[in-house]
Amino acid sequence: MVSEGTQNAPAPATEARGNFFRQSGWLMIANIAGGALMWGLHFLAKRLEKGEYGTFGALLTVLMVLPLMPLQMVLAQQTARALATGRQRQLAGMIRMMWLGTFIFWLVAMVVIFFQQDNILKLLQIKDSVGLWIMLVACLFAAWLPIFGGVLQGQQNFLWLGWSMMLNGVGRLGLAVVAVFVIGGYAWGLLAGVLMGLIVGTAIAIWQTASLWRLPSEKFDWRSLMKQVSPLLIGFGAFQFLFTADTMFVKSYFTGDQTDAYVGAGTLSRALIWVVGPLAAVMFPRVVHSAAKAEKSNLMHMVLLGTFVIALVGAVGLVVVGPYVIKIIYPGYAAQVIEVLPWYAFTMVPLALANVLLNNLLAKGSFRIVPLLVALALGYAFTLTRFHDSPITVLKVLCGFNVLLLAVSAWFTYRDAAAPAQPSPV
């Protein structure tokens, strides 16, 4: 595979389509390989002491609910736009500012958490603080990875974006295996693997984007930047909350095998998003580029169809094949995982479709949907506090809000298609 580079001239339709499928195919391979390696951590679940797998899932979810997806999409958008308009030096200053800013924010958060450690452990029903602090160190690299991963995505340097994903998985699984087999079956051993994977993936992304972030910087318009960035952060943040928050709620409301089973079913089901996600990831910088130059693009329709077919087939396959895999990975609570899995798998299908529509809207700077996204996220959180008598009830709530998200995204996409194309502000 070779990187498609950062060319600004529009390619002929057939060549552009070929590039899209080649890049998407490579990212799918990288995502599946990296995801499989990361998923390999869950094969170690049967070697953990009782309750430790649920602890691992809860702490891992803390990483997942950090606004990392929004951060990557902001950098992808700004990089694609800067390359389309020749503002690379402004981009260099922006990257370094975000790099330093996340480090300072992390230091402050570490101090606050140090004084609130006991309350946090009690809330998450965790006895050992070692896993918490490993997770907190991982948070720093988890914040840096989307910054430089976003730059790779905006450059359309999907070759090294894919390698970053895969080697993240290699580092994650490698250290976790050593920790669990040598030291013992504790959640913090798996979290140490997560930390190592993040370090490896981040190092690759920093190395491959050095040609941009090391440029001499130029001043940029703060007000214009915030108008572009704030809706992206809020919009993708709301989406990420809908995607990940259920595990934390389940950890708070349930204990023991119920939590472990839910985490297991969620791990398998979220793999569907790993598989179809590259289609939207490759689409996003292309739509940003087209919007910056007021060019029309029909790429979204092709991506939406592909996502629907792959996600639906994947969900059906998961329900059919999943029980055989589950009995191997989760022998202690296989029946509970199998009961939850169909609900979880099909809940991911409307979420995957909404992800495509949302990426398309926000890439074009169509931000009218953002307030409704926030309302959906808040409504989802409130509803879960009222309806959580069983894990399946939680999934019914999640499914309902995912369908609402898809409906809202489809409505705004329809309205946006009827409006004339306008160049995005730069």
GUDONU-391767 format. One record per residue: x, y, z of N, C-alpha, C, CB in turn. Coordinates in steps of 0.2 Angstrom, whole numbers, plus 2048, in hexadecimal, padded with zeros to 3 digits. Glycine has a CB too. Layout:
N
XYZXYZXYZXYZ
...
END
This chain:
426
8047FA8008008008008048068007FB800806
80280C7FD8068127FD8018177FF8098137F6
80481C8028008228047FD8267FE803827809
7F78297FE7F582D7F97F78347F97ED82C7F9
7FB8367FF7FE83C7FF7F884280080183E7F9
7FA8487FF7F684D8007F48527FA7F9852806
7F484E7F47F28527EE7EC8567EF7F284D7E8
7EC85C7EC7E78617EC7E28617E67E98687EE
7E585F7E07E185F7DA7DC8597DA7E685E7D4
7D685B7D87D18557D87D38507D37CA8587D7
7D384A7D57D48447D07CE8437CC7D683E7D4
7CF8407C67C983E7C27C48397C67CB83A7BC
7BE8397C57B98357C97BB82E7CA7B28357C6
7BD82A7C47BF8237C57C58227C97C08207BE
7CA8277C87D08267CC7CF8287D47D682B7CA
7CB82D7D57C982F7DC7C58297DF7C58357DC
7C18267DB7BD8207DE7C281A7E07B881E7DA
7C78197DB7CC8147DD7D08157E37D08137D6
7D281C7E37D681E7E97D281D7EF7D88257E8
7CC81F7EF7C781E7F57C78177F77C08217F4
7C68127F37C580B7F57CB8087F77C28077EF
7D180A7F47D78087F67D980A7FD7DD80A7F1
7D88117FE7DA8138057D581080A7D981B805
7CE8108097CA80D80D7CB80680F7C280D80B
7CD8028097CF7FB80A7D57FA80F7D07F8804
7DA7FE80E7E07FE8127DE7FF8197E580380F
7DA80581A7D88068217D48018247D580D821
7D07FE8207CC7F88237D07F38257C77F681E
7D57F18217DA7EC8237DE7EE82A7DF7EA81D
7E07F482A7E47F68307DF7F68367E67FD82E
7D97F98357D47F983A7D27F283D7CE7FD838
7D17ED8387CF7E783B7D57E383E7CD7E2834
7DB7E483B7E17E183E7E37E48457E77E2839
7E37EB8457E47EE84B7DE7ED8517E47F684A
7D87ED84E7D37EB8537D37E48557CC7EC84F
7D57DF8517D67D88537DB7D78587D77D484D
7E17DB8577E67DB85C7E47DE8637EC7DE85A
7E07E38627DE7E68697D87E286C7DB7ED867
7D47DF8687CF7DA86A7D27D486D7CB7D8864
7D97D286B7DC7CD86E7DD7CE8767E37CC86B
7DD7D48787DD7D587F7D77D18837DC7DC881
7D27D18807CC7CE8837CC7C68837C57D087F
7D17C387F7D27BC8807D57BA8877D67B987A
7D87C088A7DB7BF8907D67BF8967E17C4891
7D07C18947CB7C28997CA7BC89E7C47C3896
7CB7B689B7CA7B089F7CF7AF8A47C97AA89B
7D57B28A37DB7B28A87DA7B78AD7E17B28A4
7D57BC8AD7D57C18B27D17BE8B87D27C78AF
7D27C18BE7CE7C08C37C77C28C37D17C38CA
7C27C08C67BB7C28C67BB7C98C77B77BE8CA
7B77CC8C27B67D48C37BB7D88C07B57D58CA
7C17D58BE7C67D98BC7C57DB8B47CD7D58BC
7C17D78B17C07D88AA7BB7DE8A97BD7D28A6
7B67DE8AE7B27E48AE7B57EB8B07AC7E38B3
7BA7EA8B57BE7F08B67C27F28B07C37EE8BC
7C57EE8AD7C97F08A77C47F38A27CC7E98A3
7BE7F08A17B97F389C7B77FA89E7B37EF89B
7B67FB8A57B48028A77BA8078A67B28028AF
7C08058A87C680A8A77C780B8A07CC8078AB
7C680689C7C78078947C280C8927C7800891
7BC80B8947B78108927B88178947B080E895
7BC8188997BE81F89B7C28228957C281F8A2
7C681E8937CA82088D7C68218877D081B88B
7C181D8867BD81D8807B88238807B881787F
7B68268867B182B8867B58328867AD82B88C
7BC8328867BF8388867BE83B87F7C7837887
7BE84187E7BC8448777C28448727BA84C878
7C483D8717C983C86C7C783C8657CD83686E
7C28398647BF83985D7BE84085A7B883585D
7BB84585E7BA84C85C7C184F85B7B6850861
7C684D85F7CC85085E7D084E8587D184F864
7CF8488567D28458507CE84984A7D183E84F
7C884984A7C484C8457C68538447BC84B846
7C78578497C985E8497CF85F8457C9861850
7D485B8477DB85B8447DA85883C7E0857847
7D685383B7D58518347D28578307D184B834
7CD85A8337CA85F82F7CF86582E7C4862833
7D38678337D786D8327DD86B82E7DA86F839
7DF86582E7E586382A7E38638227E885C82C
7DD8608217DA86081A7D98678177D485C81A
7D686B81C7D58728197DB8768187D087581F
7E087581D7E687981C7EA8778167EB878822
7EA8708147ED86E80E7EA8708087EE86680E
7E38718087DF8738037E087B8017D8872804
7E287E8067E28868067E98898077DE88980B
7EE8848087F58868087F788A80F7F788B803
7F48878147F588A81B7F98858207EF88D81E
7FE88281D80187D82180588082780787A81D
80788682780B88982D80688B83280F88F82B
80088D8307FB88E8367F98878397F5891833
7F98828357F787B8387FD87983C7F7876832
80387A83B80987883F80887B84681087A83C
80688284680688584D80088285180588D84C
7FA88184D7F487E8507F68778537EF87D84B
7FA87384F7FB86C8527FF86D8587FF86884D
80587185880987185E80587486480F87685D
8008798637FC87C8687F887686B7F8881865
7F58728677F086D86A7F586786D7EC869864
7FA86686B7FF86186E80186487580586086A
80386A87680486D87C7FE86D88180887387C
7F986F87E7F38718827F086A8857ED87387D
7F08658817EE85E8847F285C88A7ED85987F
7F985D8897FD85B88F7FC85F89580585C88C
7FB8668947F986A89A7F386889D7F9871898
7EE8678997E786589C7E885E89F7E2864896
7EC85A89D7ED8538A07F08548A77F184E89B
7F58588A77F88598AE7F385C8B37FE85E8AD
7EF8608B17EA8638B67E585E8B87E78698B2
7E385A8B37DE8548B47E284F8B97DC8518AE
7E884E8B87EB8498BD7EB84B8C47F38488BA
7EC8528C57EC8558CC7E58548CF7EF85C8CC
7E08568CB7D98558CD7D884E8CF7D48588C8
7D98498CB7D88428CC7DB83F8D27D983E8C6
7E18428D37E58408D97E18418DF7EC8438D9
7DE8478E07DA8488E67D38458E67DA8508E7
7D18438E07CA8408E07CB8388DF7C68438DA
7D18358DF7D282E8DE7CD82A8E17D982C8E0
7CC82A8E87C78268EB7C08268E97C88288F3
7BE82C8E77B782D8E57B68298DE7B58348E4
7BB82A8DA7BB8278D37BB8208D37C182A8CF
7C081D8D87C08168D87B98138DB7C68148DD
7B68168E07B08148E27AA8148DD7AE8198E8
7AA81A8D97A581B8D47A68158CF7A68218D0
7AC8138CD7AD80E8C87AD8078CB7B380F8C4
7AC8078D17AD8008D57B37FC8D37A77FC8D3
7B98008D47BF7FE8D37C37FE8DA7C38028CE
7C77F88DB7CA7F88E17D17FA8E17CA7F08E4
7D57F98DB7DC7FA8DA7DD8008D67DF7F48D7
7E18058D97E280B8D67E780B8D07E48108DB
7EB8058D07F18048CB7EE8058C47F47FE8CB
7E88028C27E58028BC7E38098BA7DF7FD8BB
7E080D8BF7DE8138BE7E48188BC7DB8168C4
7EA8178BF7EF81C8BD7F281A8B67F481C8C3
7F38138B57F58118AE7F08148A97F580A8AE
7EA8148AA7E58178A57E681E8A57DE8158A8
7E88228AA7E88298AA7EF82B8A57E982C8B1
7F48278A67FA8288A27F882789A8008248A4
7F48218997F28208937EE8258907EE819893
7EA8298947E682E8927EA83488E7E2832897
7F08358907F483A88D7F68388867FB83B891
7F88328857FA82F87E7F382E87A7FE82987E
7EE82D87D7E782C87A7E58338777E282987E
7E783987B7E683F8787EA8418737E684487E
7F183F8737F584186E7F483D8677FD840870
7F28378687F18338627EC83685D7EF82C864
7E683885F7E283B85A7E48418577DB83C85D
7E884585B7EB84B8587EF84A8527EF84F85D
7F48458527F884484D7F583F8487FF84184F
7F183A84B7ED8368467E883A8427E983184A
7E58408457E18448417E584883B7DE849845
7EB84983D7EF84D8377F18488327F684F83A
7F28418347F383C82E7ED83B82A7F5835832
7E783B82E7E183B82A7E08408257DB83A82F
7E18478287E084C8247E584D81E7E1853828
7EB84A81F7F084A8197EE8448147F784881C
7E98408167E783A8127ED8358127E583C80B
7F18358177F78318187F482A81B7FD83481C
7F08278187EC82181B7F181B81C7E781F817
7F781B8187FB8168197FE815820801816814
80081B82380381B8297FE81C82F80882182A
7F881E82D7F381E8327F18178337ED82282F
7F181382E7EF80C82F7F58088337EF808828
7FB80A83280180783680080983D807808833
7FE80F83E7FE8118457F880D8497FC819845
7F380C8457EE8088487F080184A7E7808844
7F37FE8457F57F78467FB7F684B7F87F483F
8007FA84B8057F98508037FB85780B7FE84E
7FD8008577FA80185E7F87FA8617F480685D
7F47F685C7F27F085F7F77EB8617EE7ED859
7FD7EB85D8027E685E8057E88658087E7859
8077EE8678097F086D8057EF87380B7F886D
7FE7F08717F97EF8777F97E88797F27F1874
7F87E38747F77DC8757FE7D98787F57D886F
8047DB87580A7D887780B7D987F8107DB873
80B7DF88180C7E18888077DE88D80D7E8889
8017DE88B7FB7DB88F7FC7D48907F47DC88B
7FE7D088B8007C988C8057C88918027C6885
80B7CB8908107CB89580E7CC89C8167CF893
80A7D289D8087D48A38037CF8A78047DA8A3
7FE7CC8A37FA7C78A67FD7C18A77F47C68A1
8017BE8A38047B88A480A7B88A98067B589D
80D7BD8AA8137BE8AE8117C08B58187C28AB
80D7C58B580B7C98BB8057C68BE80B7D08BA
7FF7C58BA7F97C38BD7F37C68BA7F97C48C4
7ED7C38BB7E77C58B87E47CB8BB7E27BF8B8
7E77D18BA7E47D78BC7E37DC8B67E97DA8C1
7DE7E08B77DC7E58B27E17E98B07D67E98B4
7E67EB8B57EB7F08B37F07ED8AE7EF7F28B9
7F17E68AE7F57E38A97F37E58A27F67DC8AA
7EC7E48A17E97E689A7EA7ED8997E27E389A
7E97F189E7EA7F889D7F17FA89B7E77FC8A3
7F67F789E7FD7F889C7FE7F78948017F48A0
7FA7F28927FB7F088B7F87F68877F77EA889
7F27F88897EF7FE8867F38048857E8800889
7F780588B7FB80B88B80180A8867FE80C892
80480488680980388180780487A80C7FC882
8018018787FF8028717FE8098707F87FE871
7FB80D8747FA8148738018188727F6818879
80681687680D81987580F81886E81281687A
80F81186C81180F86580E813860811808864
80781386080381685B80481D85A7FC81585C
80582186080682886080D82A85D80582B867
81282685F81982785D81982785581E822860
81682285281582184B81282884881281B849
80C82A84A80982F84880D83684880283084B
81083784E81483D84F81A83D84A81783D856
81D83784982383684482183883D82682F844
81B83583B81983683481683D832814831832
81484183881184883681684D83880B84983B
81D84B83982285083B82385683682884D83C
82285482F82385982A81E85F82A822855823
81885E82E81386382F81486783580C86082E
81486383B81486684181B86A843813861847
82086883F82786B84082887283C82D86683F
82387383882487983482387F83881E87A82F
82788583682688B83A81E88D83A82A891837
81C89084081589184081389883E813890847
80D89983C80A8A083B8048A183F8088A0833
8028A78407FC8A88447F68A68407FC8B0846
7F18A58447EB8A38417E58A68457EA89B841
7E08A78417DA8AA8447D68A68497D58AC83F
7D78A88507D48A48557CC8A38557D68A785C
7C98A98537C28A98537BF8A484D7BF8B0852
7C38A58487C18A18427C28998447C48A283C
7C78988477C98918497C488E84D7D089184C
7C28928527BD88F8577B688E8547BD89485D
7B489284F7AE89184C7AE88B8487AD897847
7B48898467B58838427B587D8467BB88383D
7B987E84C7BB8788507B58768557C1879854
7B287B8587AE87A85E7A887585C7AB881860
7A487785679F8728547A186B85379C87584E
7A886A8507AA86384F7AB8608567B186484B
7AE86385B7B08608617A985E8647B4865866
7A486386479E86186879A85C86479A868868
79A85C85D79685785A79985085A796859852
79F8508597A28498597A38478607A9849856
7A384B8657A384986C79D84686E7A584F871
79784986C79184686D79083F86A78B84B86B
79283F864792838861796833865795839859
79C8358677A083086A79D82E8717A783486C
79A83387479683187A79182C87979383887E
78D82D87478882887278B82187178482A86C
79182186E79581B86C79881787279A81D867
79A81B87779E81787C79B8188837A481B87C
79681C88579581E88C79181888F79182488D
78E81388C78A80E88F78D80A89378680A889
79480889279880489679980789D79E802893
79A80D89D79B8108A47958108A879D8188A3
78F8118A57898118A878780A8AB7838138A4
7898058A77887FE8A978C7FC8AE7897F98A3
7937FE8AE7977FD8B47958008BA79E8008B2
7918068BA78F8098C07898058C378D8108BE
7848028BE77E7FF8C077E7F88C27798018BB
7837F48BF7847ED8BF78A7EB8C27827EA8B8
78B7E58C47917E28C77937DB8C47917E28CE
7997D98C579B7D28C479A7D08BC7977CE8C8
7977CA8BC7967C78B57927CB8B07937C08B5
78D7CF8B37897D38AE78D7D88AB7837D68B2
7917DC8AE7967E18AB79B7DE8A77997E58B1
79E7D88A97A37D58A57A07D289E7A67CF8A8
79A7D089E7967CD8987947D38947907CA89A
7927D98977917DF8937977E188F78D7E4897
79C7E28937A37E48907A57E088A7A87E5895
7A47D988B7A67D48867A17D587F7A57CD888
79B7D68807967D787A7987DD87778F7D687D
7997E287B79B7E98787A17E987479C7EE87D
7A67E58767AD7E58737AC7E286C7B27E1877
7A87DC86C7A67D98657A27DD8617A37D2866
79D7E18637997E585F79C7EB85D7927E7863
7A07EE8617A37F485E7A87F38597A77F8864
7AA7ED8587AF7EB8527AB7ED84C7B07E3852
7A57ED84B7A17EF8457A37F684379A7EE846
7A47FA8487A68018477AD8018447A580684D
7B17FD8477B87FD8457B87FB83D7BC7F8849
7B47F683B7B47F48357B27F98307B07EE834
7AC7FD8317A980282C7AC80982D7A280282D
7AF80A8337B28118357B681382F7B581183B
7BB80F82C7C08128277BC8158217C480D825
7B68138207B381681A7B281E81B7AC813818
7AF81F8217AE8268237B482A8247A982682A
7B98268277C082A8287C382C8227C482582C
7C382881D7C682A8167C182F8137C6824811
7BB82F8147B68348117B783B8147AF832812
7B883B81A7B884281E7BD84781B7BA840825
7C484681A7C884B8187C684D8107CF849818
7C484880D7C28498067BC84E8057C0843802
7B784D80A7B285280A7B485980C7AC84F80F
7B88598117BB85F8147BE86380E7C085E81A
7C285F80A7C68628047C18657FF7CB85D801
7BC8617FE7B78637F97B38697FC7B285E7F7
7B18698027AE86F8057B28758057AB86D80C
7B88758067BD87B8067BD87E8007C4879809
7BC87A7FA7BC87D7F37B587D7F07C18797EF
7B087C7F47A987D7F27A88787EC7A78847EF
7AB8727EC7AA86D7E77A58687EA7B18697E6
7A18657E579C8607E779F8597E77968607E2
79C8557EC79E84E7ED79984A7EE7A484E7F2
7988447EB79383F7EC7968397F079083D7E6
79C83A7F379F8347F679B8317FC7A68377F9
7978367FF79483380578F82E804790839808
78B82E7FE7868297FC78A8227FC78382B7F6
7908227F879381C7F87958197FE79981C7F3
79881D80379A81B80979481980D79E82180D
78F81C80D78981A81178681380F78381F810
78681280978480B80678980680978380B7FF
78F80780879480280A79480181179B805808
79380681579380581C78D80181E79280C820
78780381B7817FF81D7827F781C77B802819
7847F68167857EF81478A7EB8187877EE80C
7907EE81A7957EB81E7927EA82579B7EF81D
78F7F082878D7F082F7877EB83078B7F7831
7837EA82B77D7E582C7807DE82B7787E7826
7847DD8267867D682678B7D482C78B7D681F
78F7D982E7937D883478F7D683A7977DE835
7897DA83B7857D98417827D284177F7DE841
77F7D083B77C7C983A7827C483B7797C9833
7877C583878D7C083978F7C08417937C2835
78F7C58447917C584B78C7C184F7917CC84E
7857C284E7807BE8517807B78507797C184F
7827B584A7827AE8487897AB84A7827AD840
78F7AE8497957AB84B7977AD85279A7AD846
7957B28557977B585B7977AF8617937BA85D
7917AC8617907A78677967A286778A7A3866
7997A086179E79B8617A579E86479F79885A
7A67A58627AC7A88647AB7AA86C7AD7AF860
7A57AC86E7A47AE8757A67A887A79D7B0876
7A47A28787A579C87C7AC79B87D7A279687A
7B079D8797B879C8797BB7A287E7BB79C873
7B87A887C7BB7AE8807B97AF8877BA7B487B
7B27AE8877AF7B088E7AB7AA8907AA7B688D
7AF7A48927AB79E8947A879F89B7B0799895
7AA7A389F7A67A48A57A07A78A57AB7A88AA
79E7AB8A07987AF8A07957AF8987987B68A3
7977AA8957957AA88E78E7AB88C7977A388A
7897A88907827A888F7807AF89077E7A4894
7827B38957807BA8957837BE8907837BD89C
7897BD88D78B7C18877877BF8817937BF886
7857B98807817B787A77A7BA87B7817AF87A
7787BB8807717BE8817717C587F76F7BD888
7777C98817777D08807797D287977C7D3885
77D7CD8767817CF86F77C7D186A7847C986D
7767CE8687727D08627707D786376C7CB862
76E7D986976C7E086A7727E58697697E1872
7777E386C77D7E786B77F7E88637837E586F
77F7E28607827E285977D7E78557827DB856
7777E68557727E98507727F185376C7E6850
7737F28597737F985B7797FD8587747F9863
77E7FA8567847FD8527827FF84B78A7F9853
77D7FC84877C7FD8417798048407777F883E
77480784377280E84277881384476C80F846
77C81184978181584B786816846784813852
78881084278D81183D78A81583778E80A83A
78481583678181983078182083277A81682E
77F82183877F82883B78682B83B77C829842
78B82783C79282983C79482C83579782483E
79282983079382B829790832828791826824
78A83282978683882878983E82C77E837829
78A83D83278D84283679484483478E84083E
79884083279F84182F79E8468297A383B82D
79984482579884881F79684F82079384581A
79185082578E85682779485B82A78885682C
79785882F79C85C8327A285E82E79E859839
7A48598297AA85B8257A88608207AB854821
7A286181E7A086781A79E86D81E799865816
79F86D82579E87382979687482A7A1879825
79286F82978B86F82A78A86E83278786B826
78A87383678A87283D78387384078E877840
77D87383D77787484077586E84477287683A
77786984277686284677886284D77885C842
77E86684E78186585577D86685B78786A855
77986B85B77586C861770866863770872861
76E86385D76985D85E76E85786076685B858
77485785E77885186077985286877F85285D
77B85886A77C85987277585787577D860873
76F85987376985787676884F87676385A872
76A84C87176A84587176E84287676B84286A
77484487777984187B77684288378084487B
77484888477184A88B76B84688C77085188B
76784588776184188876283A88975C841882
76883788676A83088676C82F88E76F82F881
77183489077383389776E83389C778838898
76983889B7638388A075F8328A075F83E89E
75E82F89A75982989975D82389C758828892
76382289C76781D89F76681D8A676E81D89C
7668238A97658238B075F8218B376782B8B3
75A8218AE75381F8B07518188AE74E8248AD
7548158A975380F8A675980B8A674F80F89F
75A8068AB7608028AB75F7FC8AF7668068AD
7597F98AF7587F38B375B7ED8B07507F28B3
75E7ED8AA7627E78A87667EA8A275D7E28A5
76C7E68A17707E889B76C7E98947767E389A
7677E58937637E588D75F7EB88D75F7DF88C
75D7EE8927597F489375E7FA8917567F589A
7647FA8937697FF89176A7FF88A7707FD895
76A7F988776B7F88807657FB87C76D7F187E
75F7F987E7597FC87B75980487B7537FA87F
75C80788075C80E88176181087C75E810888
76780D87B76C80F87776A80E86F77380A878
76680986E76480886775F80D865760801867
75A80F86A75681486875981B86775181586E
75E81D86B76282386976682386376682586F
76981D86176C81C85B76881D85577081585B
76281A85675D81B85075B82384F757817851
75A82685575982D85575E83185275783085C
76582F85476A83285176B832849771830854
76982C84776982A84076482E83C76882383E
75E82F83F75883383D75A83A83C752832841
75D83D84175F84484276484583C761846849
76984183C76F84283776C84183077483C838
76783D82F76483C828760842826760836828
75D84582B75984B82A75D85182875484D830
76285282C76785882A76B85782476C859830
76C85082277084F81C76B85081677284781B
76484F81776085081175F85881175984D813
75F85C81675E86381676486681375D86681D
76A86381477086681277186580A776863816
76F85F80876F85D80176B8627FD76D856800
7668658007618697FC7648707FB75B86A7FF
76987280076C8798007728797FB76F87B807
77387F7F877987F7F378087F7F77798867EF
78587C7F378B87B7F778F8827F77908777F2
7928837FD7958897FF79C88880179188E804
7A188C8007A888A8027A888B80A7AD88F7FF
7AC88780D7AC8878147B188D8167AF880817
7B089081C7B489581E7BB89381F7B1899824
7C089781D7C789581E7CB89A8217CA893818
END
